[in-house]
Amino acid sequence: MSALARPNPPLAIVFMLTATLFIAGTMICAKLLGTDRLGPALHPLQVSFGRFLFAWIAISSVVALRRPEFKPISLRLHIARTTCGWAGVSLMFAAVAFIPLPDATAISFLNPVFGMMLAIPLLGERVGRIRWLAAAIALSGALILLRPTPDSFQPAALLALGAAAMLGLELIFIKRLSGRENPLQILFINNSLGLLIASLAALTVWQTPTPGQWATLAALGLLMACAQACFVNAMARADASFVTPFSYLTLVFAALYDFAIFGARPDAISALGAVIIIAGAALLAWREARLQKKHQN
């Protein structure tokens, strides 16, 4: 998890693919907890609490073993980033209990689109025509997944859309944090603050989980911690523009998990919406890579 890791594109791909497996796993855990498969459905705020609790235990164990030297922290940025991240994952956990897992996963790929749009008022960035086109393409895919007709409209998809917006806002604060602190420090502070926020929120809806639900909450948190570690390692070993496209395989793994456990098959509308969202996100990633190279030259 060192920021000084040597460039190694093949290893970066392995890390990113592993991260996608773990991320899809967290989504299926959240769906199991949000339905009655393991007992009375848990509230999304309680699922979010489990995610932060067990991820914090895993990351704290790494910190205790490695004992890294932490730099002074940007507390306000961390609080803002963590609040947005907690709200985003809580909304996403609520969404996956009601809509197909691939749909929720596809909508989550709108994060960079919302991040781009929010960067205009918050970071003063200028957005060109290609990036606006990418945003329009991705948002049209989300509109398809919402199924905006009286007979097929998915109100719960709005929860996933809200999650993408909050996680897009989180990207703004991540940009401000980047380069200031090392990755392990950021992960530790993020999960510590997230655990505090999630604990206070969970108290308002608490119900005692069943043994199976406790085990699934633990799995969710550990999978998320592993996904974060793999993601950080992937980014440390290759350019973001190179490894980001591999993250789209999360959608494939989510569909496979959903079919294996819940027997859900993506329909044509889900496939169309997902492809359009990924096309828009890929165009945005390509444009960002070109802009980055231009600034470096």
C-alpha positions in Angstrom: 0.0 0.0 0.0 2.9 2.3 -0.5 2.7 5.4 -2.6 6.3 4.6 -3.8 5.5 1.3 -5.4 7.3 0.7 -8.7 5.2 0.8 -11.9 4.0 -2.7 -12.8 1.0 -2.6 -15.2 0.4 -6.4 -15.2 0.3 -6.5 -11.4 -1.9 -3.4 -11.4 -4.4 -5.3 -13.6 -4.4 -8.2 -11.1 -5.0 -5.9 -8.2 -7.9 -4.1 -10.0 -9.6 -7.3 -11.1 -9.3 -8.6 -7.5 -10.8 -5.4 -6.3 -13.8 -5.8 -8.6 -14.4 -9.3 -7.3 -14.4 -8.0 -3.7 -16.6 -4.9 -4.5 -19.2 -7.1 -6.3 -19.0 -9.4 -3.2 -19.9 -6.5 -0.9 -22.9 -5.7 -3.0 -24.2 -9.2 -2.8 -23.6 -9.2 1.0 -25.6 -6.0 1.3 -28.5 -7.6 -0.8 -28.5 -10.6 1.5 -28.7 -8.4 4.6 -31.3 -6.1 3.1 -33.7 -9.0 2.3 -35.1 -11.8 4.5 -32.6 -14.5 3.3 -30.7 -14.5 6.7 -33.4 -13.3 9.0 -35.5 -10.1 9.3 -34.1 -7.6 6.8 -31.6 -5.1 8.4 -31.9 -1.4 7.8 -29.4 0.0 5.3 -27.9 2.2 8.1 -27.2 -0.9 10.1 -25.6 -2.6 7.1 -23.4 0.5 6.6 -22.4 0.2 10.3 -21.2 -3.4 9.7 -19.3 -2.3 6.6 -17.4 0.3 8.6 -17.0 -1.7 11.8 -15.3 -4.7 10.2 -13.4 -2.7 7.6 -12.0 -0.6 10.5 -11.0 -3.8 12.4 -9.1 -5.1 9.4 -7.4 -1.8 8.5 -6.5 -1.0 12.2 -4.8 -4.4 12.4 -2.6 -3.5 9.5 -1.8 -0.1 11.1 -0.9 -1.8 14.4 1.4 -4.3 12.6 3.1 -1.8 10.3 3.1 1.2 12.6 3.4 3.8 9.8 4.3 7.4 10.5 1.3 9.5 10.0 1.5 13.1 8.8 -0.7 16.0 10.1 -4.3 15.4 8.8 -6.7 17.7 6.9 -9.6 17.0 9.4 -12.2 19.0 7.6 -11.5 17.3 4.3 -11.6 13.9 5.9 -14.9 14.6 7.6 -16.5 15.9 4.4 -15.1 13.0 2.4 -16.2 10.4 4.9 -19.7 11.8 5.3 -20.3 11.7 1.6 -18.9 8.2 1.4 -21.0 7.0 4.3 -24.2 8.5 2.7 -23.3 7.0 -0.7 -22.8 3.5 0.5 -25.9 3.6 2.8 -28.0 4.7 -0.2 -26.4 2.0 -2.4 -27.1 -0.7 0.3 -30.7 0.4 0.3 -31.0 0.3 -3.5 -29.6 -3.3 -3.9 -32.3 -4.7 -1.7 -35.0 -3.6 -4.2 -33.5 -3.5 -7.7 -31.3 -6.0 -9.6 -27.7 -6.0 -8.5 -26.4 -5.3 -12.0 -28.6 -2.2 -12.3 -27.4 -0.8 -9.0 -23.8 -1.5 -10.0 -24.2 0.1 -13.4 -25.7 3.3 -11.9 -22.7 3.4 -9.5 -20.4 4.0 -12.5 -22.0 7.5 -12.7 -19.7 8.5 -9.8 -17.0 10.1 -12.1 -19.8 11.9 -14.1 -21.2 13.5 -11.0 -17.7 14.2 -9.8 -17.0 16.0 -13.1 -20.1 18.1 -12.9 -19.6 19.0 -9.2 -16.0 20.0 -10.0 -17.2 23.0 -11.9 -18.7 24.9 -9.0 -16.5 23.4 -6.3 -13.1 23.3 -7.9 -13.6 25.9 -10.6 -12.7 23.4 -13.3 -13.6 24.0 -17.0 -15.5 21.2 -18.8 -15.2 20.8 -22.6 -17.6 19.4 -25.1 -16.3 15.9 -25.0 -16.7 15.6 -21.3 -20.2 17.0 -21.5 -21.0 14.4 -24.2 -19.6 11.6 -22.0 -21.8 12.8 -19.1 -24.9 13.0 -21.4 -24.3 9.5 -22.7 -23.9 8.0 -19.2 -26.9 9.8 -17.8 -29.0 8.6 -20.7 -28.1 5.1 -19.7 -29.2 5.8 -16.1 -32.5 7.1 -17.5 -33.0 3.8 -19.3 -32.3 1.8 -16.1 -34.9 3.9 -14.2 -37.5 2.6 -16.7 -39.5 5.8 -16.7 -42.9 4.4 -17.6 -45.9 3.9 -15.4 -45.7 0.1 -15.6 -41.9 -0.4 -15.1 -40.5 2.7 -13.2 -38.1 1.6 -10.5 -38.3 4.2 -7.7 -35.5 2.4 -5.8 -33.2 3.1 -8.7 -33.3 6.8 -7.5 -31.5 5.6 -4.3 -28.7 4.2 -6.5 -28.7 7.5 -8.4 -28.4 9.4 -5.1 -25.6 7.1 -4.0 -23.7 7.9 -7.2 -24.1 11.6 -6.7 -22.8 11.4 -3.1 -19.9 9.2 -4.1 -19.2 11.7 -6.9 -19.1 14.5 -4.4 -16.7 12.3 -2.3 -14.4 12.3 -5.4 -14.0 16.0 -5.1 -12.7 15.7 -1.5 -10.5 12.8 -2.5 -8.9 15.0 -5.2 -8.2 17.6 -2.5 -6.6 15.0 -0.2 -4.5 13.3 -2.9 -0.8 13.9 -2.5 -1.2 15.3 1.0 -1.3 12.0 3.0 -0.2 8.4 2.3 -2.9 5.9 1.3 -2.8 3.8 4.5 -3.3 6.9 6.6 -6.3 8.0 4.4 -7.9 4.6 4.6 -7.5 4.4 8.4 -8.9 7.9 9.0 -11.7 7.4 6.6 -12.8 4.2 8.2 -12.4 5.5 11.7 -14.6 8.6 11.0 -17.0 6.4 9.0 -17.4 4.0 11.9 -18.2 6.9 14.3 -20.8 8.3 11.9 -22.3 4.9 11.0 -22.5 3.9 14.7 -24.5 7.0 15.7 -26.9 6.5 12.7 -27.3 2.7 13.4 -28.4 3.4 17.0 -31.6 4.9 15.6 -32.7 1.7 13.8 -30.9 -1.0 15.7 -32.1 -4.6 15.7 -30.1 -7.5 16.9 -28.6 -9.4 13.9 -28.9 -13.1 13.6 -25.6 -15.1 13.7 -25.8 -15.4 9.9 -26.2 -11.7 9.5 -23.3 -11.0 11.8 -21.1 -13.3 9.7 -22.3 -11.5 6.5 -21.7 -8.1 8.0 -18.1 -9.2 8.9 -17.7 -10.5 5.3 -18.9 -7.3 3.9 -16.5 -5.2 5.9 -13.5 -7.4 5.2 -14.3 -7.6 1.5 -14.5 -3.8 1.4 -11.2 -3.4 3.2 -9.6 -5.8 0.8 -11.1 -4.0 -2.2 -9.8 -0.7 -1.0 -6.3 -2.1 -0.5 -6.3 -3.7 -3.9 -7.6 -0.5 -5.5 -4.9 1.6 -3.9 -2.2 -0.9 -4.9 -3.5 -0.9 -8.5 -3.4 2.9 -8.7 0.1 3.0 -7.2 1.5 0.7 -10.0 -0.1 2.1 -13.1 -1.8 5.2 -14.5 -5.4 5.6 -13.5 -6.4 5.8 -17.2 -4.8 2.3 -17.8 -6.4 0.4 -14.9 -9.8 2.2 -14.5 -11.5 0.4 -17.5 -10.8 -3.0 -15.7 -13.1 -1.8 -12.9 -16.1 -2.1 -15.2 -15.9 -5.9 -14.8 -17.5 -5.3 -11.4 -20.8 -5.3 -13.4 -20.0 -8.7 -14.8 -19.2 -10.2 -11.4 -22.3 -8.6 -9.8 -24.5 -10.1 -12.5 -22.9 -13.6 -11.9 -23.3 -13.3 -8.1 -26.9 -12.2 -8.5 -27.7 -15.1 -10.8 -25.9 -17.7 -8.6 -27.5 -16.6 -5.4 -30.8 -15.0 -6.3 -31.4 -16.6 -9.8 -31.8 -13.1 -11.3 -31.2 -12.7 -15.0 -30.5 -9.2 -16.5 -33.1 -8.3 -19.1 -32.4 -6.4 -22.3 -33.2 -3.0 -20.7 -30.6 -3.7 -18.0 -28.0 -4.7 -20.5 -28.7 -1.7 -22.7 -28.6 0.8 -19.9 -25.4 -0.7 -18.4 -23.6 -0.7 -21.8 -24.5 3.0 -22.4 -23.4 4.0 -18.9 -20.1 2.2 -19.3 -19.6 3.8 -22.7 -20.1 7.3 -21.2 -17.8 6.5 -18.3 -15.1 5.1 -20.6 -15.3 8.1 -22.9 -14.8 10.3 -19.8 -11.8 8.2 -18.6 -10.3 8.5 -22.1 -10.7 12.2 -22.1 -9.2 12.6 -18.6 -6.2 10.5 -19.7 -5.6 12.8 -22.7 -5.9 15.9 -20.6 -3.4 14.5 -18.1 -0.9 13.6 -20.8 -1.3 17.1 -22.3 -0.6 18.8 -19.0 2.5 16.5 -18.5 4.0 17.4 -21.8 
